[in-house]
Amino acid sequence: MKLMEQIWEKAKSNKMKIVLPEGEEERNIKACEMIIKNELANIVLVGNKEKVHEMANKLGVSVEGAEIIDPETSDKTEGYAKELYELRKSKGMTIEKALKVVKDPLYFGTMMVKLNDADGMVSGAIHTTGDLLRPGLQIVKTAPGASVVSSAFIMVVPDSVYGQDGLLLFSDCAVNPNPTAEELASIAISTAETAKSLCNMEPKVAMLSFSTMGSASHELVEKVTTATKLAKEMRPDIKIDGELQLDAAIVDKVASLKAPNSPVAGKANVLIFPDLQAGNIGYKLVQRFAKAEAIGPITQGFAKPINDLSRGCSPEDIVNVVAVTSVQAQNQ
């Protein structure tokens, strides 16, 4: 069974309530029908009911079975505003401003997740990553032990001997431009947890650099070695090692020469890139050259599951991200 099929099956086994704050947008409406039909999740569409039904009729799809909530008229809006005020009053939030802000669908959806009226949220078809992260960080905040929100791609590489039968996780490829050593350690741990929860794999985490075990000396290498040390101290139960060059991380023969005593070298299935430039370039190289499937970006490090979409996403992409978000919610 393919990985995405496994995630679908797990999502179906215990349906979570997922909010789609872009509820009037056509791809979300198409995805909603597919999600309900396949019994992947209980869906909340945030938007004006008339506009949602008008778009559904225009598209020839049904949103029957979805809950549709309009922040302008919902009986939850006032309570959400009061909660937002309490959360943000030290930052200058007033009750009047909170009432206005919470009517923004992204803030309304985030408050639903915060107050357990939904188990997770998926957005990004018409909003930027920053638009999504801002309310998430202000309201839901990071998970205990996570200092930073990051992203991971699950890379499914056909006919590959690397990783776990061609299955690898790459991070961070979408969020943090230049993480500190402390943030890099947190990203490594979050990605290891994603590997366990979504892929049922024992994570073997390689902290990547242009140096292997001291073969080069540079401040960029020092950041990775410091991050490796911190990650090992924080989670001694996870196999984490570095710094490692990419070939030493995944190729047995190279590992035996460059890092013979490493528990990870030559066997890594989780690759942690030193910065966003390397991570973003790396996953796209593998996606294009190896014709790999790139599942993600999967957002990790939030206290509750919030996931981002590409603005070029298809309805099928939304369905898959909702399934991933549901499994993350189950695990939390």
PAZA-158088 format. One record per residue (C-alpha): x, y, z. Coordinates in steps of 0.02 Angstrom, whole numbers, plus 32768, in hexadecimal, padded with zeros to 4 digits. Layout:
BEGIN
XYZ
...
END
This chain:
BEGIN
800080008000
804280AC7FD1
80688128805C
7FDA819F8030
7F60810C802F
7F9E80DD80DD
7F82818F8119
7ED3818E80CF
7EAA80EA8129
7EEA812F81CD
7E8581D081B6
7DE781698196
7E0281008233
7DDE819282A7
7D918228824F
7DD182D18289
7D7C83798271
7DE383E581FB
7DBD849B81D4
7DD784E48126
7DD685A2813F
7DD785C18082
7D298577807B
7CE785DE7FEA
7D7985B17F77
7D5385357EED
7DE384B97F08
7DB684AE7FC1
7D00848D7F94
7D3184047F18
7DA683B97F9A
7D1C83C0801D
7CAD83507FB3
7D3A82D27F9C
7D6782D18055
7CB382B2808B
7C99822F8003
7D3681D1803B
7D0D81E980F4
7DBA82318119
7D8482BA8191
7CF5832481D1
7D0483CB8177
7CDF847C81AD
7CDA84FD8121
7CF085B0815B
7C8E862880EE
7BE7867180BF
7B6A85E280AB
7B17862C8011
7BBE86487FBB
7BFA85987FE6
7B5C85477FA0
7B5E85BA7F09
7C1185867EDF
7BE984CD7EFF
7B5384D67E89
7BBD852E7E05
7C3F84A37E12
7BBE84197E14
7BF983D47EBB
7BA783B97F64
7BDE83F8800E
7B5783948067
7B9E83528109
7C1483E58124
7BF7846581AD
7BF885168167
7C1E85A481E1
7C1A865D81B8
7C8386C58232
7C12875A820F
7B7987038256
7BBD867482C2
7B8D866D837A
7C42863B839B
7C8D86DE835B
7C76874483FA
7CC286BC8468
7D5586A883F1
7D72876483F6
7D76876384B5
7DF286D284B3
7E5F87298430
7E5D87C78499
7E9987678533
7F22871284CD
7F6187B2847D
7F37884284F4
7FEE884D852C
8017886F8474
7F9B8900846A
7F0088A08435
7E5A88F38462
7DB1889D8469
7D75890983D7
7E0A88D8836C
7DF98821839F
7D4388208364
7D7C886082BB
7E1587EE82AC
7DB9874F82DB
7D4387658248
7DD8874681D5
7DBD8690819F
7E72865F81C8
7E6686A58278
7DB8865B828F
7DF785AF8257
7E9085BB82C8
7E2185E7835D
7DB8854D8336
7E5384E18344
7E91853B83DF
7DEC8522843A
7DD5846D8401
7D428494838F
7DAC84458305
7E3E83CB830B
7EA7841D8282
7EAA849D81F7
7EE0849F8140
7EF6854080DD
7F6385918058
7F08857F7FB1
7EEF863B7FAD
7F5986738042
8015867C8059
8077861280D5
809086AF813E
7FD486CD8143
7FBE861E818C
8052861E8204
802986C78252
7F85869682A9
7FCA85E882CA
8060862C832A
7FF986B18383
7F6B863E83B9
7F97858483B2
805385A083CE
80DC851C83CB
80D0846F8416
8127844B84BC
81E0842F8499
81D9847D83EB
822D852783DC
81FB85428328
8176851582A7
81C284C0820F
819384578178
81BB83AB8136
81A68358808E
818B829D8083
81ED826B7FE8
81B681CA7F94
8242819E7F1A
821981147E9C
829280817E89
830880C77F0D
8372806B7F8C
838981057FF8
832B812F8097
82A580AF80C1
8289805E8017
828A81087FC3
82298161804D
828181F7809C
8251829580FA
82A2833B80CE
829D83D38142
82938469814B
8267848E8096
81E1851580A5
81E0857E8143
828385B2819A
8302860D812D
8397860081A3
8372859F8243
83E685AF82D8
843A85148320
83B1850B83A5
832885188321
837F849782B3
8380841E8346
82C6843C8361
82A4842182A6
8302837C82AC
829A833C833E
81F5837782F2
821F8320824D
824D827F82A7
81A1828482FA
814F82A18251
81AC820B820B
8169819E8298
80B781DD8298
809581EA81DD
810B81698192
811880E8821D
81D580EA8209
826080E88289
82B4818F8267
836E81938241
8394824C823A
8427829481DA
845A834881FC
849B837C8152
852F83EA8129
85BD83FA80AA
862C83A5812D
862B82F78179
866482E1822C
86DF8372822B
87218361817A
870B841E8164
871384AF81DE
869B854181C8
8617859F822C
858F855181C0
85CE84A581F2
85D784D982A9
851D850482A5
84F38453826D
856783FF82EB
851D84698378
846D843F833D
84988385833A
84DB838C83EC
844083E8842A
83C8837183D1
841F82D9841B
8416832584CA
835E835084B5
832B82A7846E
83AB821E8491
8327819E845E
832F81D683A7
83BD81A48334
8407824C82FF
84B6826982BC
851D82EA8260
8565834A8218
855682DF817B
856782FF80C2
84D482BF805D
853182298014
857281F780C0
84C182018104
8470818B8086
84F78123802E
853E808F8091
85E5808A8037
860681438051
85CB81388106
864580AA812C
86D4811980F3
869E81C28138
8639819781D5
865580DF8200
861880EF82B5
8578814E8291
84D080FB82B9
848081638230
84FE817681A2
84D281108109
842480EB814F
83D481988166
831C81A9813D
830682598183
837282E28137
838083898192
83C284148123
842984A18170
83BD852C8126
8326854C80B8
838A85698019
83D984BC8024
833684688058
82CA84B77FD2
834884967F48
836783E57F87
82B383AB7F88
829083F77EDD
832B83A47E92
82F282FA7ED0
823E831A7E9C
826F83477DE9
830A82DC7DC6
82D0823F7E20
821782577DF3
81F0824D7EAC
814982717EFC
815B83017F77
80D182F97FFB
80C9839F8055
80FB84178095
80BD83CC8138
80C0844E81C1
810884128266
812B845F8310
807E84AB8330
8025847983D0
7F9484418361
7F96841082A8
7F9284A1822D
7FCA8480817A
7FF384EE80E7
7FC884D58030
801F85117F93
7FB985977F3B
7FC8852A7EA1
7F7A84957EFA
7EF784247EAE
7E5A83E57F08
7EB3833C7F16
7F4583917F6F
7ECC83DC7FED
7E7E8331800B
7F2982E6802F
7F5D837380A4
7EB983618103
7EDE82A78117
7F8D82CF8157
7F46835281CF
7EC882D38210
7F5182548236
7FB782DB828D
7F1D830482F6
7F04824C8321
7FB88240835D
7FA882DC83C8
END
